[in-house]
Amino acid sequence: MIQLLLVDDEPVILEDLAQFFHQIPEVEHLYTAVSGQEAMELLNRHPIDIVVTDIRMPGMSGIELCEYVDQSGTGTLCILLSGYAEFEYAQQALKTKAAAYLLKPVKKDELLLTVRQAADALQQKREAEVAGRKAQQTLRTHLLQLQAALLRDLLSGRTASAPQLVEEMGKLDIPFVIGQPAVVIMLRIENRFLEYDERSISLFEFAIVNIAEELIGEQFHLWACKDDNQYLTLLAQPRQETEEENYARKLLDHKIRELQSSVTQYLQGHISAAMSDFESFPESMSKQYLKLLALLRKLPGSEQSYLLRLWDQPPATPLRSLQRLYEPPTVLQLMEAGRWSDAEARLGSMMDELAVSGMDTAENMSELFYYLSNAFTYMVHASGLQLADVLEDQYGRSVNATTFRSVRQLHEWAIDLLQKIRERTRDGEREHHGAFVKQIHQYIEQHLSEDVTLQAISEHVRLHPTYISAMYKQETGENLSEYIYRFRMDKAAYLLRNTNAKIYEIAAQIGYQYTPYFTKLFKSYYGASPQEYRKASV
């Protein structure tokens, strides 16, 4: 469809042309003007495709109008009409890059053909421009991906020799200088925005990098990627060599704070940053990156924007263990006993321990993920199934500790998998792990420091001891006495690792009043005395 402007100072001719073009279906909008000035006003207000104008007009001539159109850069095409077949007009028309030059009186069919040809040329030009922009965008996207891939290799220590790196950086338009100091900066998105879907997070990260380039790029070369641990990682190198490294450090520190403030103001989110000191590029980058990674993995989740500097960190302190993770009965023990509701509740308490106590570090989340992965895999295989049977459409997807950015995401994954395992094992061999086994296990847990003999259990469930012993063996494949012994040893080991209770106190808590006997049993089970076990666990 064409937006057409007709310009002529003779109203009769203008009206005649307007009536003709009103009948042409390709003309979507038709405008008319009796002077060059009026035509300029219409051109400024409307996206006109083609101007058909007389050359000889008072005030502004058609040649001058075409020059104005050409300088405007809108891509509008001009067709000049003149009753003077003079060579100088033709020359001027060529200088204005007019699409055509027609002599008056012009035949309407000829003019229509010329307008259509101009419209076709305009359409081809615009399509070529769109294709060119798409090609440039695709090239830039691929370039950024290749730059990021090379940076990931560099940070992981997989880069080749310095000459090869220089060659690769030259191909990818990376202006970093070998041997000059550079800084590694790692950015972590904080809690609120992690609840968004992956596409939204990717857009958020893209915006963060753009803001960083705007704020930091004037004084520093920047090179960005998303690393294998889901952190945004930047290298920054001063654009100009300077002996005042302390000044560059302070300037970059200030710029990172500006970045955090801008992300909060414009993106309504928070990012924490960890910054290395200036070290020689590229040989020190991988080492600095690993130090920053270890630092960030110990940082709990937050709704604040932290700035960590590698050079002013206090001495490392031991990580706090996840007590609820190993406290008997464990998630695996609860699943084996068919106590699915209790297993789900235990998962909830584990996640609460992470989130509420400020222990939701990447390190602790990794520990919980791998523990649950092993427990779930064991349960699936013990039920005579394959992981593909349980995961179904999710089987084959890459899931690891870095997949989950928040405790909520990890919790949802664990609950979903727990429910899938429960559904698939319901009709299998473990369906009969019902109220009978559950009742026995609950009694043992609640009376561990008391009498948990077979006779005491039989009185509790009101069944004959021989029947209980036989049924339990049939249901679980294990003797009841073996389970009680194993549960007591697991509980003792947990208390030794996670409490300061004395050995005799622990012995009493698990039902052994004679401490030497407990010590003998424990050493037989673990190959170390309680004291040796506790010392080795510190």
Residue pairs with C-beta under 8 A, 6 or more apart in sequence:
1 26
1 27
1 28
2 26
2 27
2 28
2 49
2 50
2 115
2 119
3 27
3 28
3 29
3 31
3 46
3 47
3 48
3 49
3 50
4 21
4 27
4 29
4 30
4 31
4 48
4 49
4 50
4 52
4 115
5 31
5 32
5 33
5 39
5 42
5 43
5 46
5 48
5 50
5 51
5 52
5 53
6 14
6 17
6 18
6 21
6 30
6 31
6 32
6 33
6 52
6 53
7 14
7 32
7 33
7 34
7 35
7 36
7 38
7 39
7 51
7 52
7 53
7 54
7 57
7 62
7 65
8 14
8 17
8 34
8 53
8 54
8 57
8 81
9 34
9 35
9 54
9 57
9 58
10 54
11 34
13 54
14 32
14 34
17 52
17 108
17 111
18 30
18 32
20 108
20 112
21 27
21 30
21 112
21 115
22 30
24 112
26 116
26 119
29 46
31 42
31 46
31 48
33 39
33 41
33 42
35 57
35 58
35 59
35 60
36 53
36 57
36 59
36 60
36 61
36 62
36 64
36 65
36 68
37 59
37 60
39 51
39 53
39 60
39 65
40 60
40 65
40 68
42 48
43 51
43 68
43 69
43 72
43 74
43 76
47 74
48 74
48 76
49 76
49 77
49 119
49 122
50 76
50 77
50 78
50 79
50 99
50 115
50 118
50 119
50 122
51 65
51 66
51 69
51 76
51 77
51 78
51 79
52 78
52 79
52 81
52 111
52 115
53 62
53 65
53 66
53 78
53 79
53 80
53 81
54 62
54 80
54 81
54 82
54 104
55 61
55 62
55 63
55 80
55 81
55 82
55 84
55 89
55 93
56 62
56 82
56 83
56 84
60 68
62 78
62 80
62 81
62 82
63 80
63 89
63 92
63 93
63 96
65 78
66 78
66 80
66 93
66 96
66 97
66 98
67 96
69 76
69 78
69 96
70 78
70 96
70 97
75 122
75 125
75 126
77 98
77 99
77 118
77 121
77 122
78 96
78 97
78 98
78 99
79 98
79 99
79 100
79 101
79 102
79 111
79 114
79 115
79 118
80 89
80 93
80 96
80 98
80 100
80 101
80 102
81 102
81 103
81 104
81 106
81 111
82 89
82 101
82 102
82 103
82 104
83 103
83 104
83 105
85 103
89 101
90 101
93 101
94 101
99 114
99 117
99 118
99 121
100 114
100 117
100 118
102 110
102 111
102 114
143 172
143 173
146 172
147 172
147 173
147 174
147 223
147 224
147 225
148 224
148 225
148 226
149 225
150 159
150 168
150 169
150 172
150 174
151 223
151 224
151 225
151 233
151 235
152 225
152 227
152 228
153 159
154 165
154 282
154 285
154 286
155 184
155 225
155 227
155 233
155 285
155 286
155 289
156 228
156 286
157 286
159 165
159 282
160 168
162 178
162 282
165 178
165 282
166 178
168 174
169 175
169 176
174 223
175 221
176 182
176 221
176 223
176 235
176 237
176 281
176 282
177 237
177 281
178 281
178 282
179 280
179 281
180 237
180 238
180 241
180 280
180 281
181 237
181 238
181 245
181 248
181 278
181 279
181 280
181 281
182 235
182 236
182 237
182 278
182 279
182 280
182 281
182 282
182 285
183 235
183 236
183 237
183 249
183 252
183 275
183 276
183 277
183 278
183 279
183 288
184 233
184 234
184 235
184 275
184 276
184 285
184 288
184 289
184 292
185 233
185 234
185 235
185 236
185 252
185 256
185 273
185 274
185 275
185 276
186 227
186 231
186 232
186 233
186 234
186 273
186 274
186 275
186 289
186 292
186 293
186 296
187 208
187 231
187 232
187 233
187 234
187 271
187 272
187 273
188 231
188 232
188 271
188 272
188 273
188 274
188 296
188 299
189 201
189 204
189 205
189 232
189 269
189 270
189 271
189 405
190 269
190 270
190 271
190 272
190 301
190 302
190 303
190 304
190 305
191 270
191 301
191 302
191 303
191 406
192 269
192 270
192 303
193 200
193 201
193 204
193 269
193 270
194 201
194 405
194 406
194 409
195 406
195 408
196 204
201 405
204 267
204 269
205 226
205 232
207 266
207 267
208 232
208 259
208 263
208 267
208 271
209 224
209 232
209 234
211 259
211 262
211 263
211 266
212 222
212 224
212 234
212 259
213 222
215 255
215 258
215 259
215 262
216 222
216 236
216 252
216 255
216 256
216 259
218 239
219 238
219 239
219 251
219 255
220 236
220 237
220 238
220 239
220 252
220 255
221 236
221 237
221 238
221 239
222 234
222 235
222 236
223 234
223 235
224 232
224 233
224 234
224 235
225 232
225 233
226 232
226 233
227 233
227 289
227 293
228 402
229 293
229 297
229 362
229 402
230 402
230 405
231 293
231 296
232 271
233 289
235 281
235 285
236 252
237 281
238 248
242 248
245 278
248 278
249 277
249 278
252 275
253 275
253 307
253 309
256 273
256 275
256 307
257 307
259 271
259 273
260 270
260 271
260 273
260 305
260 307
263 269
263 270
263 271
263 305
264 270
264 305
270 302
270 303
270 304
270 305
271 305
272 296
272 299
272 302
272 304
272 305
272 306
272 307
272 308
273 305
273 306
273 307
273 308
274 292
274 295
274 296
274 307
274 308
274 309
274 310
275 292
275 307
275 308
275 309
275 310
276 288
276 289
276 291
276 292
276 310
277 288
277 309
277 310
277 311
279 285
279 287
279 288
288 310
291 310
292 308
292 310
295 308
295 310
295 313
296 308
296 362
297 361
297 362
297 363
297 366
298 319
298 361
298 362
298 363
299 306
299 308
299 361
300 358
300 359
300 360
300 361
301 355
301 360
301 361
301 406
301 407
319 361
319 363
319 364
320 359
321 497
321 498
322 350
322 353
322 354
322 359
322 364
322 367
322 368
323 353
323 498
324 346
324 349
324 350
324 353
325 350
325 367
325 368
325 371
326 494
326 497
326 498
327 494
327 498
328 445
328 487
328 490
328 491
328 494
329 337
329 339
329 342
329 346
329 441
329 445
329 487
330 346
330 375
330 490
331 343
331 346
331 347
331 350
331 372
331 375
332 375
332 378
332 379
333 441
333 487
334 340
334 342
334 343
334 346
335 343
335 375
335 379
335 418
335 421
336 379
336 382
336 430
336 433
336 476
337 433
337 437
337 438
337 441
338 430
338 431
338 433
338 434
338 437
338 438
339 438
339 441
340 418
340 422
343 418
344 415
344 418
347 372
347 411
347 414
347 415
347 418
348 411
350 368
351 407
351 410
351 411
351 414
353 359
354 360
354 364
354 365
354 368
354 407
355 407
360 406
360 407
362 401
362 402
365 401
365 404
365 407
365 410
366 401
368 410
369 400
369 401
369 404
369 410
370 401
372 414
372 417
376 417
376 418
376 421
377 387
379 421
379 425
380 386
380 387
380 389
380 390
380 421
380 424
383 421
383 424
383 425
383 428
383 429
383 430
384 428
384 429
385 424
385 425
385 428
387 395
388 395
389 424
390 417
390 420
390 421
390 424
391 417
391 420
392 420
399 413
403 409
403 413
404 410
404 413
425 431
432 475
433 475
433 476
436 461
436 471
436 472
436 475
437 472
437 475
437 476
439 460
439 461
440 457
440 461
440 468
440 472
440 480
441 483
443 452
443 457
443 460
443 461
444 452
444 457
444 483
444 484
444 487
445 487
447 456
448 487
448 488
448 491
448 509
448 510
448 511
449 508
449 509
449 510
449 511
450 456
450 511
451 511
452 484
452 511
454 465
454 468
454 469
454 480
454 481
455 465
457 465
457 468
457 480
458 464
458 465
458 468
461 468
468 480
469 479
469 480
472 478
472 479
472 480
472 483
473 479
473 480
476 483
485 521
485 525
488 510
488 511
488 512
489 521
489 522
489 525
489 526
491 509
491 510
492 506
492 507
492 510
492 518
492 522
492 530
493 526
493 533
495 501
495 506
495 509
495 510
496 506
496 530
496 533
496 534
496 537
497 534
497 537
499 506
501 509
503 515
503 518
503 519
503 530
503 531
504 515
506 518
506 530
507 513
507 514
507 515
507 518
507 519
510 518
512 518
512 521
518 530
519 529
519 530
522 529
522 530
522 533
523 529
523 530
526 533
528 536
